[in-house]
Amino acid sequence: MTALRVLVDGVALSDDEARAIWRRFSVWMDANVGDLAGFARSEGLASLHPEMHGTSAVLVASRSASQRPYTTAAKKRVDSGARPKPRRKVPSGG
């Protein structure tokens, strides 16, 4: 099972804190569809939005950044330390 994570101003919350916020977030969004700003305010935050980091769902929150409009969760690439494969040169001309 992939852990649900919460980042507040770039700092990861503990697993217990993250699970509790995700629980409250789920209840809030069921009752207030699309109201990310309202949930952020209820948690004492300026903004909050969901993202996908690799295969993990992450709530990204801030005490100072403005709330963005609700959209599909952004997908962030997770750096695994692997180097990208070099591109193959395509012969030019004909």
C-alpha positions in Angstrom: 0.0 0.0 0.0 1.3 3.5 -0.9 1.4 5.9 2.0 -0.7 9.1 1.8 1.6 12.0 2.3 1.1 15.7 3.2 3.7 18.4 2.6 3.3 21.8 4.4 5.6 24.4 3.0 7.8 21.6 1.6 8.0 19.7 5.0 6.5 16.2 5.2 4.1 15.6 8.1 4.4 12.4 10.1 2.4 9.4 8.8 -0.1 9.8 11.6 -0.6 13.5 11.0 -0.9 12.9 7.2 -3.5 10.1 7.6 -5.6 12.4 9.9 -5.5 15.3 7.4 -6.3 12.9 4.5 -9.3 11.6 6.5 -10.6 15.1 7.2 -9.9 16.1 3.6 -11.9 13.2 2.3 -14.9 14.0 4.6 -14.7 17.7 3.7 -14.5 17.1 -0.1 -17.5 14.7 0.1 -19.6 17.4 1.7 -18.1 20.4 -0.2 -17.1 19.1 -3.6 -14.2 21.1 -5.1 -13.8 23.4 -2.1 -10.0 23.2 -1.6 -9.8 26.7 -0.3 -12.4 26.1 2.4 -10.6 23.0 3.6 -7.3 24.8 3.7 -8.9 27.6 5.8 -10.4 25.0 8.1 -6.9 23.6 8.7 -5.3 27.1 9.2 -3.6 27.0 5.8 -3.6 29.5 2.9 -3.8 26.9 0.2 -3.9 23.1 -0.4 -4.0 21.0 -3.5 -3.6 17.3 -4.4 -0.7 16.1 -6.5 0.5 12.7 -7.7 4.2 12.1 -6.9 5.0 9.0 -8.8 2.3 6.6 -7.7 1.7 8.4 -4.3 -1.1 10.8 -3.6 0.2 13.9 -1.9 -1.6 16.9 -0.4 0.6 20.0 -0.9 -0.2 22.8 1.5 1.1 26.2 2.3 0.7 28.7 5.1 1.5 31.6 2.6 1.0 30.6 -1.1 -2.3 31.6 -2.7 -4.9 28.9 -3.4 -4.9 27.7 -7.1 -8.1 26.8 -8.9 -9.2 23.2 -8.4 -8.0 21.0 -11.3 -6.9 17.5 -11.9 -4.1 16.5 -9.6 -0.7 17.5 -11.0 1.7 14.6 -11.7 5.2 15.1 -10.4 8.1 13.0 -11.6 9.8 11.2 -8.7 13.5 11.2 -9.2 14.7 7.6 -8.6 18.3 8.5 -9.2 18.3 6.8 -12.5 19.9 8.6 -15.4 17.9 9.2 -18.5 18.8 7.2 -21.5 20.8 9.1 -24.1 18.9 10.1 -27.2 19.7 8.2 -30.3 21.0 10.5 -33.1 18.7 10.5 -36.1 20.7 10.6 -39.4 20.1 13.8 -41.3 19.6 14.1 -45.0 18.5 11.4 -47.3 
